[in-house]
């Protein structure tokens, strides 16, 4: 596992965990722009855990700086997969950020954010969301691809500093863990409900140059409504049904039909885009380096 010492510039510690391999299943999906639509479901599942909800409620800036927090979180997730030698350092940085987060959870229990019972759940939510949402947005994975995806997701867990004893080591063990967590721990916390609400305050993003910022401010009242409705829709839609039920999210046949139409359009459109538009910046740069090295 990763040590706590800081390496010299460019040095690689022999104890550093390996990130997922280039060309693997995660390399194909994690940096694809369609992954942006999967992340809200995973984030909402994370804060449906009472301890994680309490930590986010007390320590996070997701209400006051949602765009900055989202950008930083997205970059971090990308580095776990595409960061190469920097992946382990990013994992250490994430652990350092969470070192002081502790308190009382929504059930009156003491928690620490790096307690494996909490920290492992943050990691665990990504795998089922990638698997379920991928069926809509990408393709249905074969059993072999599912197992490969899980092995690669275990590598991400090691990047984050989790020990193998803290993570289910096989996909069969994972589904037992998943069912137990949904039955015993996950609930519609206030933070989870807030992340799917369509009537919450949301500050206007400060993006682009002066003209873009002015246009955003002028149109934000309408754009805010559209964004919040879309976020609620994809959060519930791309969350596995059993998790959706545990979190208390409603889902109708009409919503399912709209999700299938929406997903089909993206499944056809996105692969036709050039790679510079199809992949997020960190992933695009890593893939370019990988292709160049292969040549």
KEKE-3310 file (N, C-alpha, C; in steps of 0.2 Angstrom, whole numbers, plus 5000, padded with zeros to 4 digits):
npx = (5004:5001:5014:5016:5026:5033:5037:5053:5054:5047:5050:5046:5038:5041:5031:5019:5002:4997:4989:4973:4975:4981:4970:4961:4945:4940:4948:4942:4929:4928:4933:4926:4914:4901:4902:4900:4887:4884:4890:4882:4873:4881:4887:4876:4872:4883:4881:4870:4873:4873:4884:4893:4884:4883:4896:4898:4888:4892:4906:4908:4908:4898:4886:4889:4899:4897:4900:4914:4918:4913:4921:4934:4932:4929:4941:4949:4944:4947:4961:4963:4961:4968:4980:4993:5009:5006:4994:4994:4999:4988:4978:4984:4983:4969:4966:4973:4965:4953:4957:4954:4940:4927:4914:4897:4885:4870:4862:4866:4879:4896:4908:4922:4929:4939:4937:4936:4924:4916:4924:4926:4913:4911:4920:4915:4903:4905:4907:4894:4886:4893:4892:4878:4873:4881:4875:4865:4871:4882:4886:4880:4889:4900:4900:4914:4919:4913:4919:4932:4931:4928:4939:4948:4942:4945:4958:4958:4953:4964:4972:4966:4970:4964:4964:4965:4958:4947:4939:4927:4933:4930:4918:4907:4907:4906:4892:4885:4889:4885:4871:4869:4873:4863:4852:4854:4861:4860:4850:4836:4844:4845:4854:4856:4843:4843:4852:4844:4834:4823:4821:4830:4843:4855:4870:4875:4886:4903:4910:4921:4924:4921:4909:4903:4900:4891:4881:4877:4873:4862:4853:4852:4841:4832:4840:4845:4833:4832:4844:4843:4832:4837:4848:4841:4834:4844:4851:4842:4838:4850:4854:4855:4840:4837:4845:4840:4827:4831:4836:4825:4819:4808:4802:4795:4786:4785:4796:4806:4805:4808:4821:4828:4826:4834:4846:4849:4850:4862:4871:4872:4877:4889:4900:4903:4909:4925:4940:4945:4934:4926:4932:4936:4947:4959:4958:4959:4972:4980:4977:4982:4996:4998:4994:5004:5016:5014:5015)
npy = (4994:5012:5023:5035:5044:5058:5057:5060:5072:5065:5052:5035:5026:5010:5004:5009:5008:5000:5009:5007:4997:5004:5005:4996:4991:5002:5012:5014:5019:5028:5041:5045:5057:5054:5048:5058:5059:5049:5051:5059:5049:5040:5049:5053:5041:5039:5048:5044:5036:5036:5041:5047:5056:5065:5069:5076:5086:5094:5097:5099:5110:5109:5116:5130:5131:5123:5121:5122:5112:5101:5101:5099:5087:5079:5080:5073:5060:5057:5056:5046:5035:5038:5044:5038:5038:5048:5044:5037:5047:5056:5049:5049:5062:5064:5056:5064:5075:5071:5068:5075:5074:5070:5065:5065:5054:5053:5044:5045:5039:5038:5044:5042:5049:5041:5029:5012:5007:5017:5024:5014:5012:5024:5022:5010:5013:5017:5006:4998:5008:5012:5000:4998:5010:5010:5001:5008:5019:5015:5001:4984:4975:4960:4945:4942:4955:4962:4956:4960:4974:4975:4970:4980:4991:4987:4990:5004:5006:5003:5013:5023:5020:5010:4994:4977:4969:4977:4978:4969:4955:4948:4948:4941:4941:4955:4958:4952:4960:4973:4971:4969:4982:4990:4986:4988:5000:5011:5025:5037:5050:5067:5075:5067:5068:5082:5082:5078:5087:5099:5111:5119:5131:5137:5142:5153:5147:5153:5155:5155:5169:5187:5190:5178:5175:5185:5182:5170:5174:5182:5172:5163:5160:5152:5142:5136:5129:5120:5113:5107:5099:5090:5085:5078:5069:5061:5056:5048:5039:5033:5026:5010:5000:4994:5001:5013:5012:5010:5022:5030:5035:5039:5031:5031:5021:5030:5039:5030:5026:5039:5040:5029:5034:5045:5040:5032:5041:5047:5036:5034:5046:5051:5042:5046:5057:5067:5062:5072:5078:5069:5063:5067:5081:5076:5062:5062:5067:5057:5046:5051:5051:5037:5032:5038:5032:5019:5019)
npz = (5000:4998:5005:5018:5016:5007:4990:4981:4967:4953:4957:4960:4972:4978:4985:4981:4975:4960:4947:4937:4922:4907:4893:4898:4905:4913:4908:4896:4900:4911:4908:4897:4891:4894:4906:4915:4917:4925:4937:4947:4952:4959:4968:4976:4981:4990:5000:5005:5015:5032:5040:5031:5025:5036:5038:5025:5026:5037:5034:5020:5005:4997:4996:4995:4986:4974:4961:4960:4969:4963:4951:4956:4963:4951:4944:4953:4953:4940:4940:4948:4940:4927:4931:4931:4937:4946:4952:4964:4973:4972:4978:4991:4994:4995:5006:5016:5016:5022:5034:5046:5047:5057:5068:5074:5068:5058:5065:5077:5080:5083:5071:5059:5045:5038:5043:5039:5036:5032:5023:5013:5008:5001:4990:4985:4979:4965:4957:4954:4949:4937:4930:4929:4923:4912:4904:4898:4892:4886:4883:4886:4897:4895:4905:4908:4906:4916:4927:4925:4926:4939:4946:4942:4948:4961:4961:4960:4973:4981:4977:4984:4996:5003:5011:5006:5014:5018:5007:4997:4989:4978:4964:4968:4982:4983:4979:4989:5000:4995:4995:5009:5014:5008:5014:5027:5030:5021:5018:5015:5017:5023:5016:5004:4999:4996:4986:4975:4974:4966:4969:4976:4982:4970:4966:4952:4940:4939:4925:4910:4900:4902:4894:4893:4906:4909:4901:4907:4920:4916:4911:4920:4930:4922:4917:4929:4933:4923:4924:4937:4936:4926:4933:4944:4937:4930:4941:4948:4937:4932:4943:4951:4952:4965:4973:4971:4977:4991:4994:4992:4981:4968:4953:4937:4924:4913:4915:4914:4900:4894:4899:4892:4878:4879:4882:4872:4861:4865:4865:4852:4847:4854:4851:4838:4839:4838:4847:4855:4859:4865:4876:4893:4900:4908:4905:4891:4889:4895:4887:4875:4877:4880:4867:4860:4865:4862:4848)
capx = (5000:5005:5016:5014:5032:5032:5043:5056:5050:5047:5051:5041:5039:5040:5025:5013:4998:4996:4982:4970:4979:4979:4967:4956:4938:4939:4951:4937:4922:4929:4935:4921:4910:4895:4903:4898:4880:4884:4893:4877:4870:4886:4888:4870:4873:4888:4878:4864:4876:4872:4890:4895:4880:4884:4902:4897:4883:4896:4912:4908:4906:4894:4881:4892:4904:4895:4904:4921:4918:4912:4927:4939:4930:4929:4948:4952:4942:4950:4968:4964:4961:4972:4985:4999:5013:5003:4988:4995:4999:4982:4975:4986:4980:4962:4966:4975:4959:4948:4960:4951:4933:4924:4908:4891:4881:4863:4860:4869:4885:4903:4911:4928:4928:4943:4935:4935:4916:4913:4928:4925:4907:4913:4923:4911:4897:4906:4906:4887:4884:4896:4889:4871:4872:4884:4870:4861:4875:4888:4884:4880:4896:4900:4902:4921:4921:4911:4924:4938:4929:4928:4946:4951:4939:4949:4965:4956:4952:4970:4975:4963:4972:4960:4967:4961:4953:4942:4935:4926:4939:4927:4912:4901:4907:4904:4885:4883:4891:4880:4864:4869:4873:4857:4847:4856:4864:4858:4843:4835:4847:4843:4859:4854:4837:4845:4855:4839:4829:4823:4819:4836:4847:4861:4873:4877:4893:4908:4914:4922:4926:4916:4903:4899:4898:4886:4875:4875:4869:4855:4849:4853:4835:4829:4845:4845:4828:4833:4849:4841:4828:4841:4852:4837:4832:4849:4853:4837:4838:4856:4855:4852:4834:4837:4848:4835:4822:4834:4837:4818:4818:4803:4804:4789:4787:4786:4803:4811:4805:4812:4829:4830:4827:4839:4852:4850:4853:4869:4875:4874:4880:4895:4905:4904:4913:4932:4942:4946:4927:4923:4935:4938:4954:4964:4958:4962:4979:4983:4976:4986:5002:4998:4994:5011:5021:5013:5018)
capy = (5000:5018:5025:5042:5049:5061:5055:5065:5073:5060:5046:5030:5022:5003:5002:5012:5003:5002:5011:5003:4997:5008:5000:4992:4993:5008:5017:5015:5022:5033:5047:5047:5062:5051:5047:5064:5058:5043:5053:5061:5043:5038:5054:5053:5034:5039:5052:5040:5033:5041:5044:5051:5062:5069:5073:5081:5091:5098:5099:5100:5116:5108:5121:5137:5131:5117:5120:5121:5106:5096:5101:5096:5080:5075:5079:5068:5053:5055:5055:5039:5030:5040:5048:5035:5038:5052:5042:5036:5054:5059:5045:5051:5069:5063:5054:5069:5080:5068:5066:5078:5074:5066:5068:5060:5053:5054:5039:5046:5035:5042:5041:5046:5048:5036:5022:5008:5005:5023:5025:5009:5013:5029:5019:5005:5015:5018:5000:4996:5013:5011:4994:4999:5016:5008:4997:5013:5024:5012:4994:4979:4971:4953:4943:4943:4962:4964:4954:4964:4980:4975:4970:4987:4995:4986:4994:5011:5006:5003:5020:5027:5018:5005:4988:4972:4966:4981:4978:4962:4953:4945:4951:4938:4944:4962:4958:4951:4967:4978:4969:4971:4989:4993:4984:4990:5006:5016:5028:5044:5056:5074:5077:5063:5071:5088:5082:5077:5092:5103:5118:5121:5136:5134:5148:5153:5146:5158:5151:5158:5176:5192:5190:5171:5176:5190:5178:5165:5178:5184:5166:5158:5158:5147:5137:5133:5125:5114:5109:5104:5094:5085:5081:5073:5063:5056:5053:5042:5035:5029:5022:5003:5000:4992:5007:5019:5010:5011:5030:5033:5039:5037:5031:5028:5019:5035:5041:5025:5027:5045:5038:5025:5038:5050:5036:5029:5046:5048:5031:5034:5052:5052:5038:5049:5063:5066:5060:5078:5080:5063:5062:5073:5083:5071:5056:5063:5068:5051:5042:5053:5048:5030:5030:5040:5027:5013:5020)
capz = (5000:4998:5011:5019:5014:5000:4986:4977:4961:4948:4960:4961:4978:4977:4989:4978:4972:4953:4944:4932:4916:4900:4888:4902:4904:4916:4904:4891:4902:4916:4905:4892:4893:4896:4913:4919:4919:4930:4944:4952:4955:4964:4974:4980:4985:4995:5005:5008:5021:5038:5042:5025:5025:5042:5036:5020:5029:5041:5032:5013:5003:4991:4995:4994:4980:4971:4954:4962:4972:4957:4947:4960:4963:4945:4942:4957:4951:4934:4942:4951:4934:4922:4934:4931:4944:4951:4955:4972:4977:4973:4984:4998:4995:4997:5013:5020:5016:5026:5041:5052:5047:5061:5072:5076:5061:5058:5069:5084:5081:5081:5064:5056:5038:5036:5045:5033:5035:5029:5017:5008:5004:4996:4984:4983:4975:4958:4952:4952:4944:4930:4927:4927:4919:4906:4900:4894:4889:4883:4881:4891:4898:4896:4912:4909:4907:4923:4932:4924:4929:4947:4947:4941:4953:4967:4960:4962:4980:4984:4976:4989:5003:5006:5012:5003:5019:5018:5001:4994:4984:4972:4962:4971:4988:4982:4979:4996:5003:4992:4998:5016:5015:5006:5019:5034:5032:5017:5019:5012:5022:5021:5010:4998:4996:4994:4979:4970:4975:4961:4972:4981:4979:4967:4963:4945:4939:4936:4920:4904:4900:4904:4890:4895:4913:4909:4898:4912:4925:4914:4909:4926:4933:4918:4916:4935:4934:4918:4927:4943:4934:4923:4938:4947:4932:4929:4947:4949:4932:4932:4950:4951:4955:4972:4977:4971:4982:4997:4994:4993:4975:4964:4946:4934:4917:4908:4916:4911:4893:4893:4900:4886:4872:4880:4882:4865:4857:4867:4863:4845:4845:4857:4848:4832:4840:4838:4853:4859:4862:4868:4883:4898:4898:4911:4901:4884:4889:4896:4881:4870:4879:4879:4860:4857:4867:4858:4841)
cpx = (5004:5008:5015:5020:5030:5038:5047:5053:5052:5049:5045:5042:5037:5033:5019:5009:4998:4989:4979:4974:4977:4976:4962:4949:4937:4942:4946:4931:4923:4930:4930:4916:4903:4896:4900:4890:4879:4886:4887:4874:4875:4887:4882:4870:4878:4885:4872:4866:4876:4878:4893:4891:4881:4891:4902:4893:4888:4902:4913:4906:4901:4888:4883:4896:4903:4899:4911:4922:4918:4918:4933:4938:4931:4937:4951:4950:4946:4958:4968:4965:4967:4979:4992:5003:5010:4997:4988:4995:4993:4978:4977:4983:4973:4962:4968:4969:4954:4950:4956:4943:4930:4918:4903:4887:4874:4859:4863:4876:4891:4905:4918:4928:4933:4942:4933:4928:4913:4917:4927:4918:4908:4916:4919:4905:4898:4905:4899:4884:4887:4893:4882:4870:4875:4880:4866:4865:4880:4886:4883:4886:4895:4902:4910:4923:4919:4916:4930:4937:4930:4935:4950:4948:4943:4955:4963:4956:4959:4974:4972:4966:4968:4964:4962:4956:4947:4937:4933:4930:4936:4921:4906:4901:4904:4896:4882:4884:4886:4873:4863:4869:4866:4851:4848:4858:4861:4851:4842:4838:4845:4848:4857:4848:4838:4848:4850:4834:4829:4821:4824:4839:4853:4864:4875:4884:4897:4912:4915:4924:4920:4909:4899:4897:4892:4880:4872:4871:4862:4850:4849:4846:4832:4834:4845:4839:4829:4839:4847:4836:4832:4845:4847:4835:4838:4852:4848:4838:4844:4858:4852:4846:4834:4840:4843:4829:4825:4835:4830:4816:4813:4805:4798:4791:4789:4793:4808:4811:4809:4820:4831:4831:4833:4846:4854:4853:4861:4874:4877:4878:4887:4901:4907:4908:4921:4934:4943:4940:4924:4926:4936:4945:4959:4964:4961:4969:4983:4983:4981:4994:5003:4998:5001:5016:5020:5015:5026)
cpy = (5006:5020:5032:5047:5052:5059:5061:5066:5068:5053:5041:5026:5015:5001:5005:5007:5005:5004:5006:5003:5001:5002:4996:4994:5000:5014:5019:5020:5028:5040:5049:5052:5060:5049:5052:5063:5052:5045:5055:5055:5041:5042:5053:5046:5035:5043:5050:5036:5038:5045:5049:5057:5067:5073:5078:5087:5096:5101:5101:5107:5115:5113:5128:5137:5125:5116:5119:5114:5100:5096:5098:5089:5076:5075:5074:5061:5052:5053:5048:5034:5032:5044:5045:5035:5043:5050:5041:5042:5057:5056:5047:5058:5069:5061:5060:5074:5077:5066:5068:5077:5068:5069:5063:5060:5054:5049:5039:5042:5040:5039:5045:5044:5043:5030:5018:5007:5011:5024:5020:5010:5019:5026:5014:5007:5016:5012:4998:5002:5013:5005:4995:5004:5014:5004:5002:5017:5021:5006:4989:4975:4964:4951:4944:4951:4965:4962:4958:4971:4980:4974:4976:4992:4994:4990:5001:5011:5006:5010:5024:5026:5013:4998:4983:4969:4970:4982:4970:4961:4950:4948:4947:4940:4951:4962:4957:4957:4972:4977:4971:4978:4993:4992:4987:4997:5012:5018:5034:5049:5062:5077:5074:5067:5078:5088:5080:5081:5096:5110:5121:5127:5134:5141:5148:5152:5152:5155:5156:5166:5181:5191:5183:5172:5180:5186:5173:5168:5179:5178:5161:5156:5152:5141:5133:5128:5119:5110:5105:5098:5088:5081:5076:5067:5058:5053:5047:5037:5030:5025:5015:5003:4999:4997:5012:5018:5012:5018:5033:5037:5035:5036:5027:5025:5024:5038:5036:5025:5033:5044:5034:5029:5042:5046:5034:5035:5047:5042:5031:5040:5052:5048:5042:5055:5062:5065:5066:5080:5075:5061:5068:5074:5078:5065:5057:5064:5061:5046:5044:5051:5041:5028:5032:5035:5021:5013:5020)
cpz = (5000:5005:5012:5018:5007:4996:4983:4970:4956:4950:4961:4967:4976:4980:4986:4974:4964:4951:4939:4926:4910:4896:4891:4901:4907:4912:4898:4893:4906:4913:4899:4895:4896:4904:4918:4921:4924:4937:4949:4956:4961:4970:4979:4984:4991:5001:5008:5014:5027:5040:5037:5024:5030:5040:5031:5022:5033:5038:5024:5011:4997:4990:4993:4988:4976:4964:4955:4965:4967:4953:4950:4961:4957:4943:4947:4955:4945:4935:4945:4945:4929:4924:4933:4937:4949:4954:4962:4976:4977:4978:4991:4999:4998:5004:5018:5021:5021:5033:5047:5052:5051:5065:5074:5070:5063:5063:5076:5085:5079:5075:5063:5049:5035:5039:5039:5031:5031:5022:5011:5004:4999:4989:4981:4978:4967:4954:4950:4948:4937:4927:4925:4922:4912:4901:4895:4890:4885:4879:4887:4891:4898:4903:4913:4910:4914:4928:4931:4927:4936:4949:4947:4946:4960:4967:4962:4970:4984:4983:4982:4996:5007:5006:5008:5008:5020:5012:4999:4989:4978:4970:4966:4979:4988:4982:4985:5000:5001:4995:5005:5017:5013:5011:5025:5035:5027:5018:5016:5017:5019:5015:5004:4995:4993:4987:4974:4970:4969:4963:4976:4977:4976:4964:4956:4945:4936:4931:4914:4905:4902:4900:4892:4902:4913:4906:4903:4917:4922:4913:4915:4929:4929:4918:4923:4936:4929:4921:4933:4941:4931:4928:4942:4943:4931:4935:4948:4943:4931:4938:4949:4955:4963:4976:4977:4976:4989:4999:4994:4986:4970:4957:4942:4927:4912:4909:4913:4903:4891:4893:4894:4880:4873:4879:4875:4861:4859:4865:4856:4843:4847:4853:4841:4833:4840:4846:4858:4862:4866:4875:4887:4898:4901:4907:4894:4884:4890:4890:4876:4871:4878:4872:4857:4859:4863:4851:4842)
residu = (UNK:UNK:UNK:UNK:UNK:UNK:UNK:UNK:UNK:UNK:UNK:UNK:UNK:UNK:UNK:UNK:UNK:UNK:UNK:UNK:UNK:UNK:UNK:UNK:UNK:UNK:UNK:UNK:UNK:UNK:UNK:UNK:UNK:UNK:UNK:UNK:UNK:UNK:UNK:UNK:UNK:UNK:UNK:UNK:UNK:UNK:UNK:UNK:UNK:UNK:UNK:UNK:UNK:UNK:UNK:UNK:UNK:UNK:UNK:UNK:UNK:UNK:UNK:UNK:UNK:UNK:UNK:UNK:UNK:UNK:UNK:UNK:UNK:UNK:UNK:UNK:UNK:UNK:UNK:UNK:UNK:UNK:UNK:UNK:UNK:UNK:UNK:UNK:UNK:UNK:UNK:UNK:UNK:UNK:UNK:UNK:UNK:UNK:UNK:UNK:UNK:UNK:UNK:UNK:UNK:UNK:UNK:UNK:UNK:UNK:UNK:UNK:UNK:UNK:UNK:UNK:UNK:UNK:UNK:UNK:UNK:UNK:UNK:UNK:UNK:UNK:UNK:UNK:UNK:UNK:UNK:UNK:UNK:UNK:UNK:UNK:UNK:UNK:UNK:UNK:UNK:UNK:UNK:UNK:UNK:UNK:UNK:UNK:UNK:UNK:UNK:UNK:UNK:UNK:UNK:UNK:UNK:UNK:UNK:UNK:UNK:UNK:UNK:UNK:UNK:UNK:UNK:UNK:UNK:UNK:UNK:UNK:UNK:UNK:UNK:UNK:UNK:UNK:UNK:UNK:UNK:UNK:UNK:UNK:UNK:UNK:UNK:UNK:UNK:UNK:UNK:UNK:UNK:UNK:UNK:UNK:UNK:UNK:UNK:UNK:UNK:UNK:UNK:UNK:UNK:UNK:UNK:UNK:UNK:UNK:UNK:UNK:UNK:UNK:UNK:UNK:UNK:UNK:UNK:UNK:UNK:UNK:UNK:UNK:UNK:UNK:UNK:UNK:UNK:UNK:UNK:UNK:UNK:UNK:UNK:UNK:UNK:UNK:UNK:UNK:UNK:UNK:UNK:UNK:UNK:UNK:UNK:UNK:UNK:UNK:UNK:UNK:UNK:UNK:UNK:UNK:UNK:UNK:UNK:UNK:UNK:UNK:UNK:UNK:UNK:UNK:UNK:UNK:UNK:UNK:UNK:UNK:UNK:UNK:UNK:UNK:UNK:UNK:UNK:UNK:UNK:UNK:UNK:UNK:UNK:UNK:UNK:UNK:UNK:UNK:UNK:UNK:UNK:UNK:UNK)
# end
